Amino acid sequence: MLTNQKVIVKVTDLDKSFQLRKVLENIDFEIKNGDRIGLVGSNGSGKTTLAKLLLGKLDPDKGKVEMADHIKIGFLSQSIDYEISQFTSHTREDIFQFTKELGLNKAYDWNKERMLNLSGGEKLKLALSHIWASKPEFLILDEPTNHLDFKGINWLVSELGEFKGPVLIISHDRHFLDQTVNQIFELENSKIQFYNGNYSDYILEKQRRLESKKHAYQVQQRHIESVESQMQQLKSWSEKAHRDSTKKGTGPSKRQFGIKEYHRAKAKKRDSQIKSKMKRLESELAKSKIEKPIEEAEVKFQFDAHGKRGKRIIEAKNLAKGFDSQPLFQRSHFYINYGERIGLLGENGCGKTTLIRMILGEETCSDGEIWKSESLKIAYLSQDVNDLPADQTPLEALGLTDREDIFRARTMLANLGLKEQHIMKPIGTLSLGERTRVKLTDLLMKAYDVLILDEPTNHLDLPSREQLEKTLSEFKGSIIAVSHDYYFLNKLCDRLLVFEEQRVKRVEKKPEEYLHPKSNKNAESSKEELLIIENKIANILGQLSMIDQKDPQYLVLDQEFKLLLKQKKELTK
């Protein structure tokens, strides 16, 4: 049994580079027993690399990773491809206990052919079951909620709450991080920063630190400008004294010599003052120079809806679909109007992706029909990012020939964080997140009436997710979305198509109202209180950015800020 606060991992002075690009530099931290850590950062910042270094799957260029003896690590990889042969006889019983809890009730009956045709969510549930059955003492989970339905997410949150060992979670799922972690490690520009609290606390504290650093930088710049102004004045006086020391005057030569000596001494004094001030400034900056804070690059998306359509654009009547006499859903009736945002909700394997394929005309109905407006132009972003040609570059895969289109595509790829060097590489060498950006660019280049998004935020980093939410809220057409990113789905969708009891039904509710009906009774009363607190927080952040940290009022405001954060956390539990 592990003891509380025992150090499980100690990382010292860790460096790692790939092809001359520094990914991690001077990384130092400890992970203690019971820690709940969220590891965040943009795509390519080194999160998975750090996980592999902890696991010993990569060697550092410098520094070391010390792991407590005989610690059993449960590792969930971002890319999962489990086969039936991995489930050994002595663990099968334990594994299938967990698969049942996760909603895969008949997994023990699956044959090899069934195992080769698993959905992303089913693969993930099997992988999680395999990890839990191995009885790990330390968990490293890389994007554990990608493809996972809400039942699976709730199970995972509950299991992590009971788990006694330390947990390191790499995730872009904000709601999941809020429920599971109490520390955030952020990787940015090859360095690591530490924050206490969950994801929401981290965002507020990061903003406060940025405002504080911007204020300190502005104070420093004003000081530099003041010193440089003084030096410029002294330089001007020195130049005048030098000129006066060489002027030809009138009167006795002795008097002229005395005047010139006076001006030479004056010029020398000014020169000495300039050198002294310059040395003092250089010394100050060497000890405590504040670099200009780097603002997060704004990710920009743009959509254009293609024309205006009639009100009802899709309608299902008595719809049914099944495979090998096993029904997915039947006797289903629903409709979608132009401009609506529809979320698809249901457990893994219930038929969400199959319904999308039916709307796209890629699957036939077993019974009933789906009607679509004839002039409808539909864009589909699938979960699979491995269907892009691996040997082509992003620009080649986009199939663009017009010079203006190529320029637009380059700009969009850059806005999405795909740098020029990546645009020229084969897609097979790109990460999952980078491939998702290529697919999004293809979608963005064209004008559509309907966007069908199947797990659109998988592999996207947090800034890209948040900007995508903002842009989709401005899209004029219809959106049909499958997502297990609770924040994303709840922010975007105001209506649902729910898969339950082998039927698909339309529900006039937001995901939050449907999934948490009891909590919604108190939601309205706490919403107003939360708004007041958020306004106070914003006001205090503004005040903190305007005063010096040495000012006594700064400490008072900072304490009030922390109290408001605590109140907000209580309200958002």
N, C-alpha and C positions, 0 to 999 in steps of 0.2 A: 504493500500500500504506500502510495506517494504521500509525503508529508506536505503540509501547507507551506507556501512561500519558498519551497525548495527551488533552486535555480535549475531548470531543465535544459536550457540552451543559453550559451554565452557566445556572442559574436564580437570579434575584436578586429578593428582596423581592416575591414574586408574591402577588397577591390575586385572588380571583374570588368573586362573589356571584351568586345567582339569586333574584329576587323578595325582596330584602332579607335573604335567608339567606346568611350568610358560609360558603362551602364551603371555601375555601383562604385562609390568612392568613399573611403574612410567610414564604413558603416560599423557602428557600435551599438549593441543593445543586449538586454537579457530577457528571457522569457521564463517566468516563474510558474510553478504549479497553480492552477486555478485561473490564470490569466485568460482573458477573452479579447483577442486582438483582431481588429479589422485592418488588413493591408490594402491600401488604396493608392491610386496613381493613374495617370493616363496610360493608354496603350503604348507599349514599348518602353515604359519607365523602369522595368526590371523586376516586376512582382513575381512572375513565374520563375525567372532566373534566381531570385533570392530563395524561393521555395526549393528549387533543385539543389542549391548550395547547402541548405539546411539538411536536405535528405542525403547528401553525399553523391548526388547524380552528376554534379559538376564540381570541378576543383577551382578554388579562388586563385586569382593571380597573386594576391597578397593577403595577409591576415589569416584568421582561422575561425572555425566553427567548432565549439566544444559542446558535446551532447552528454547528458547524464548517462551513466552505464545502464545497459539492458533496458532502455526505454523502447517500448513497442509503438511505432508510429503508424497511424492510419492516414493514408494519403489518397485524396480524391483528385485525379487529374482533370484538367479542363476538357481534354479530348478523351472520351470514354468509348471503348469498344470491347466489352466483355463477351467472352464466349462460354458456352456451357461447360467446356472442359476445365474452366478455372474453378468450378465449384466442386471441391473435393468431397469425398463421401463423409469425412468426419465433421465437415462444416455445413453440409446440406441442410440438416434439420434446423440449425440456428439461423441460417440464411433465410429459409422459407418462413420462419417465425416473423422475421422483419419484413419480408416481402408482403406478407398478409397484412401487417400493420400499415404498410404503405399503399394498400389497395390492389396489389397484384395477387388476387385470391387463389388463382390456379397456376401459379408459376411452377409448382412442382410437377405439373403435368405437361409442361412445354417440351416438345421434342426438338431435335437439332434444327429442323427447318423453321420452326416457330422462333427459335433463338436467333436465327439469321435474319429475321424480319421484324426486329424490335423497333419501336419508336424511340426517339431521343429520350423521352421521359421514362420509358420502361428500362432502357439501358442504365439511366442514372439511378433509378430505384434499386436495380440489381447491384450496381456498384456500391451504393450506400449500405445495402444489406450485407454485402460481402465485408465491408469495412467494420460495421458494427459487430458482426459475428466473430471477427478476429480479436475482439476485446482489446482495442488499442488504449494506450496511456497518454498519447499526445496526438492531436488531430491537426492535419494541414489540409484544408479544403479549398480547392481552386475553382471558383465560380460554381458553388454547389447548387444554386437555384436555377441555373440555365436549364430549360426544358421541364422543370419540375412543376407539377400542378399545385394548387393551393392546399390540398390535403397533404401532399408530400412536404410542402414547406412548413406547415403547422407541425407535422410529425418531427421534422428536423429541428425546429425551434424548441420543441418540448424535450427532445433527446439531448440537445446541447445544454439545456437548462439543468439536466440531471447529471451530465458528464462531469467527472471530478478533475480530470487532467486539464492541461492548457490547450487552448484552441487558437489556431491562426487561420483566419478566413480571408481569402482573396475574393473580393466581390464588388460589383457595381450596383448591387440591389440595395437601394437606400433603406427601404422598409425592413428588409431582413437584417441589415447591419444595426438598425435602431433597436431591434428586438434581441440581438444576440451578443453584442460586444460592449465593452466598457473602456476600451482604449483604441486609438487609431494610430497606425504607423503609416505615414505618407511618404512615398518615393517621388522625388521631383528633382530634375536636373542632376541625377546620379547621387543625390544626398537623401538623408532620411530625417523626417521631423516627427515629433511625438505629441499626441493630444490625448487628454483624458476625456472620457465620456463616449457616447455613441456617435453615429454619423451626424445627426442633427446638431449635437454639441460641437462637433469638429468643424462644421461649416460656419457656425457663428464665431467660434474662437479663431478660425483661420482668417475670417473677415476682420475681426478685431485686431489680430496681429498685423495684417496687411495695412489697415488704417493707421496703426501705431507706427509701423515702419515708414509709411509714406510721410507721416508727420515729422518723424525724426530726420528723414532724408531732406525734407523741405527746410527744417531748422538748420541742418548742416549746410545746405546749399546757400541759404541766406548768410550764414557765417562766412563761407568761402567768398561769396560775392562782396561782403563787407571788407574782408581782409584784402581781397584783390583791388577793391576800390581805394583803400588806404595806400596800398603799394603803388597804384597808378598815380595817386596824388603826390606821394613821396618821390616817385620817378620824375614826375613833371617838375617838382621843386628842385630835384637833383640836377636835371638837365639845365634848368635856369641858372643854378649856382655854377655849373660847369661853364656855361656861356659867359656869365659875369666875370668868372676868374680869368678869362682870356681877352676881355674887352680892353681896348686902348682908352685910357682916361686922360684927363688934363690935370695939370698941377704938378707938384714936385714928385720925382720918381719914387722917393721913399714912401710917400702917401699912396701912390698907385700900387706899389708892391704890397703894402699893408692891406689894401682893399682886395687885391687878388688872392692873397693868402687867406683872408677871411672867407671869401667865396669858395676857395678850394677846400678849406676845412668844413664848410657848410655842406658842400657837395659830398665829401667823404662821409660825413655823418649821415646824410640821407641814404647813401649807398649801403652803409652799414645797417641802417634801420630796415631797408628793403630786404637785405639778406637775412636779418634776424627774424623778420615776420615770415618770410618764405620758409625758413628752417622750422619755425614753430608750427606753421600750418602743415608742412610735410610730416612733422613728428606726430601731430594730432591725428592726421589721416592714416598714418602707418599704424597707430595704436587702435583707433576706433572708427575707421572709415565705414560709412554706411552705403552699400551699393544701392542703386536705384531699384526699388521693388519691381519684380516682373509681374505684370498683369497677366491673367490667364488669357490665352488667345481665344478670341470669340469664334465659335464654330458657326458657320452660316449655311443654312439650307434655304432653298427656294423651290416652291412648287407653283405651277400654273394649272388651274382647272381648265379643261377643254370645253368651252361653250357652256350652255345652260340646258339642262334636261328636264323632262317631266317629273312630277313629284315622286311617283313610285317607279323605282328602277329595277328591283329584283323582288320576285314573289315565289314562294314555295307552297304547293298544294298537295296534301296527302303524301309528302315526301318520305321515301324509305330507302335504306341502303344496308346491304349485308354482304358477307363473304362466306362461302361454303356453308350456306344455310344458317349462319350465325348473324343475327341482326345487330347492326350498330345503332340504328335508330329507325323509327317507323311512325306512320300517321302524324307527320309533323307539318305544321302550317305556320308560316311567318312571312313578313315582308320587310323591305328596306327602302326608305325614302331617300331622295337626293339630299345630300348635305348632312346626313346623320352619321354619328360616330358609334359604331356597334362593337362591343367586346364579346368574344366567344369564350364562354366559361364551361369547364367540364374537366373531369379527371383524365389523366393520361390514358390514351387508347379508346376514348369515347367516340372519336370520329371527327374531331375539329378540322384536322388537315384534310381528311377525306371530303368533308363538306366544301372546303375551299376549292379542292380539285373539281368538284361537281359544278361549282359556280363558274370556274374557269373553262368548263367543258372538257376536262381531262378524265373525268369519271362519269359513267352513266348512272341513272337512277335505277334502283331495283323496282321501285313503284312510284307513282305520282310524277310530278314534274317541277322543274325550276324554270320560271320565265324571267328573261332579261330584256331590257330595252335594247332594241336592235343597234342603235348608234353608240352604245356604251363602250367607252375605252377604259380598260382595266389594267392596272399595274400590279404585279405580284412580287413581293419580296419574301423568298422562302427562307426557312431555317438553315438550309444546306448551303454552306459557303464553299463546299468542295466541288460544286458543279461548274466552276469557272475553268477555262482551259489553262492547265498548269504551265504549259510551255510558252504562253503569250504574256506580253507585258499588259498592265492595266489599259493603256491606250489602245493597244491592238485588240484586246478583248471587247472594248466598247465599240469597235467597228466604225470609228469615225473617219471621214475623209475630208469633210469641209474644214478649211483652216479656222474659221470662226468657232465652229463646234469644238475643235481640238483645244483651242484657247480657253473656251468656257469649261471644258472638262478638266483641264489642268488647274484652273482656278478653283473649281469645286473640290477636286482631290486635295489641293493644298489647304482649303478651308476646313476640310474634314481631317486634316492632320497627316495626310499622306505626302511626305516630302518628295522633292524632285528625284532623289536617288532611288526611291522605292518605285516611282512611276516607270523607271527604265528597267526594273528587275522582272524576271518571270514570276507570274502569280504563285507558282509552286513554292517560291522562297518566302512569301509573305505570311504574316501571322493571321489567325482567324479574324481578329479585329480589323486588320488592314484589308482583308478580302471583303468583309462586310461593307467597308467604305467604297470599294469598287462597285459593288452591287447597288449601293445607295446612289452613287453618281449616275449609274445607268438609268435608275428610276427618276432622278432629278432632271435629267436632260430632256425629258419628254413631258407633254401635257396630258393629264389623265382626268377622268371623271370619278374613278373609284380606285382607292389604294387598298390592297389586301396585304396586310403585314403579319407574317408568321414569325413571332419572336424577333421583332425588329431590333431590340436593344441588346440581344445576345452579342457578346464580344465588343460592344461599344463602351468606351470609357464614360465617366460621369459627366464631363462637360458636353460630350456629344449627345448623350441621352437627354440632358436638360434642354439643349438647343433644339433637338428633334421634337420634343414636346411642344416648345413654343411655336415652331414652324407648322407643325400639324394642326395646332389650334387655329392657325390662320388659313388653312387649306379650305377652299370653298366646296369641294366635292365630298363624296362619301368615303368613310374609312371603315374597314372591317379588320379588327385586330385580334390576334391571339398573342397573349403575353402573360408570363408569370412574374413580371416586374409590377408589383402591386401599385407603386407610385405612378408608374407610367400609365397603366390601364385606368386607374381611378381618375387621373388628371385629364385623360383624353376622352374617355367614353361616357356617354350619358344614358345609353341603353344597352341591353344585353341580348344575346341569343344563348340560352342556357341548355346544356345537354344533361338531362337527368331522366331516369326511368325509361331509357331507350327512346326518348323523344327530344326534339329540339323545339323550344318555345321562346317566344319573344317576351322580355321582361322590361317594363318601363322604369328601370332603376339604374343608378350608378353602381359599380362593383361594390363600393363600401356599404351602400344601403342594403344590397342583396346579401353580402357575405357576413355582415355584422348588424343584423336588424335590432338587437337589444341595445347595442352601444349608441345607435342613432338617436334614441330617445333623449340622451343627455348631450348629444353632439351640438345642438343649436345653442343650448345654454352656455356651453364651454367655448363655443366658437367666438362669441363676442369678447369674452374674457381673454382668450388667446390673442385676438386682434389687438386689444389694448396693450398687452404685454409686449407683443412684437413691435408696436409703435414706440413704446418706451425704450426697447432695446435699440431700435434704429436711431432714436434721439440721442441716447447715451453714446453710441458709436460715433455719431457726428461730433458730440462735445469732446470725446476723448481724442479725436483726430486734430482738434484745434488747440489743445493745451500741452505743455511740456510735462513729461513723466515725473519731473522733480516737483511739480506744483502739488501742494497738499490736496487740492481739489481732485487731482487725478486719482489718488488712492480711494477717495470717497466714492467717485463715480465708478471705479473698477469694482469695488465691493458691491455696489448697487447692481452693476451689470451681472455679476456672478449670481446674486440672489434672484434676479429676473430669469436667468438661465435655468436655475433650479425650479422656479415656479412653472416655466414653460415645459420643462421635462415632465413634471407631475401631471400637467394637463394633457400631454400627448402620449402618456403611457397607454 
